[in-house]
Amino acid sequence: MEQVMSTINLSAIYPEIILTCFSLLILLMQSFSTPRFKEYYGYVSLVGVLAALAFVVMEPSSFFAQTVVYSFNDMWVVDNYARFFKLIFLLGTGLTILISMKYLEDEAMQYGEYFALILFATIGMMIMASAGELITLFLGLELMSLSLYVLAGYTRVRMVSNEAALKYFILGSFATGFLLYGIALIYGSTGTTSIRAVAASVGKYGLYSPGLVMGMAMLVVAFGFKAALVPFHMWTPDVYEGAPAPITAFMSAGPKAAAFAAFARVFMEGLPALQMEWTWLIWIMAALTMTIGNVIALVQDNIKRMLAYSSIAHAGYVLVAFLAAGELGISSVLYYLLTYTFMNIGAFAIITALSGRGEPRVFVRDYQGLGFQHPFAAVAMSLFLFSLAGIPPTGGFMGKFYIFSAAVKEGYIGLAVIGVVNSVVSVYYYLRVTVAMYMEEPSSVREAEAAAPIFSPALVIAIFISAYGVLSLGLFPSSYVAIVKQSFLALQ
Amino acid sequence: MNFMTEAMAQAAFWIVVGLTLAGAVIAVFPRNIVYNVLGLVLALTGVAGLYVFLGSMFIGLMQLLIYVGAICVAIVFAIMLSRPLHLEVPQRKLPKVLLAAMASCLFAIALIGVSLRTAWKPAAERGTDWSVATIGELLLTRYDLVFEVISLVLLVAILGAIVTAGFSRRLTS
């Protein structure tokens, strides 16, 4: 593995620079062009995402060269781990933009800020994945969170959307306080904020410093909040329910992955010496997150709320792989987050299409009889739900398989058992939607006719990409595993 | 430094700490929002005093200028433009207050315990030069990435404020 150090290496931040330029371009377009250009904002941002994607893969050298570039005085790391996460973020962003375009048109909300904020949030996530230093990480997290607070309340005419934004903002600021306090305590006990220097300092002076342990605990709170882990999950259902459907899709994939990216880098690279302290903490959190997420999801009638609890449960599965650590554990985290991006955004694409103007149709009963009226939508929805439930031959099954085998191999058999029991429980609420689609009659024919889903070409493309991802991750996992293993190696 | 000046510096330090804490208490407890803002002003001024104790006059002044001078004034404007002050504020519920007090006490005890028991290490490199020129130079050389990201964060904050609060354009366009 080649390591490159430099004080300033602009090629290490090309993808971020490109995204910044495109979001500024959209803002300028919004201000200076005629309103008839407004349907192009989405395409412009899509071009930006694709360009950034190309640079993530190609710069500063080919993905398989395993180069690790440290730049900006060690504040910025570009390794395959960061690059893989950036691919996940950009994928989530691209799919979100595709499912947003028609939605915004229908809601008469086509403004440039929407896409600019999505791109800014993506930049924040990419900073979180690449930060080699805690203050940079904090700024990335703030950039992401601020954009998300605004996006959650984007449909201002709806009360639930306002409530979501306010709740998310207040609780999120509180969590940010924990992150800063944790960083301060770690800085106080080690004298540095650079993640690698923290590891060196802890290794040199030994770890018996209560301040360091307290700082670590506060970081767990902050990352736990952003990744929606129990007991820091309270905001999730309300925010996911209130936010516009495409934004819910966006929030459930990218930011969650970004929280895990930063979590794993700080804990595996910076605080490995404290593993004894955090193992039991994360064990309990993983067990609680899986169980509470799945059990509460059983009784939800609002499908957005149900998927919010399901997303809590999925964060629990990822946490199991996180705990297993090592090559197997981290590569299962990456594999699962990639799969989750495809299947969850896919499911939300269908929800977006079906919800209708102002999102009145987001309940399980609104899916009754969908299988006969709109076979395409119903088949795609079933595929995504099967994948979320972990039924073969989908990516969700392979992801869970890797996670639980990593957990068993590392000796976390108890957690693996809890996880498997939980995924069996989760089948009930995912299948409930499928049963409604294929085996129940719509309560009234008129209502079903009014509920015609709105499929735009962009949305159909997003559904096809997600379906392709879910199926190929399930049927041909080996090629993905090869890439994921390359990405893990860099963390060493 | 003789004993007297040492003692006076110590006393001044604890007075500033006391003012900061008192300000924080006023910012949280009274039900009148104007008192809360004034408490916040006191607390933030106290923090500026702490920066001066740490040897950074510049950051202390910036704290006064930005937080006290700009942000608190902006909050006062926001209060003035929103709901009327004479309306009844809902009472705090006792169980909620008790739970919150318990949680904060637990947290405070943990923090105090930690800060007493930790052997704090001085930073590896300790700055002695806190002049504006040095800070400016460091921001544009060593911390240039952070500097740029902060400007992005501020841009998003402005954008967010406009999107969340700007009613007029939406109604006209």
Interface residues (C-beta under 8 A of the other chain):
Chain A: I8 I13 T20 L27 P35 F72 N73 M75 W76 Y111 E113 A116 L117 F120 I123 I127 I135 T136 L139 G140 E142 L143 L146 S147 Y149 V150 G153 Y154 R156 A165 L185 Y187 G188 S189 T190 G191 T192 Y205 S209 P210 G211 L212 V213 M214
Chain B: A110 L111 G113 V114 S115 R117 T118 A119 W120 K121 P122 A123 A124 R142 Y143 D144 L145 V146 V149 I150 L152 V153 L155 V156 A157 L159 G160 I162 V163 T164 R170 S173
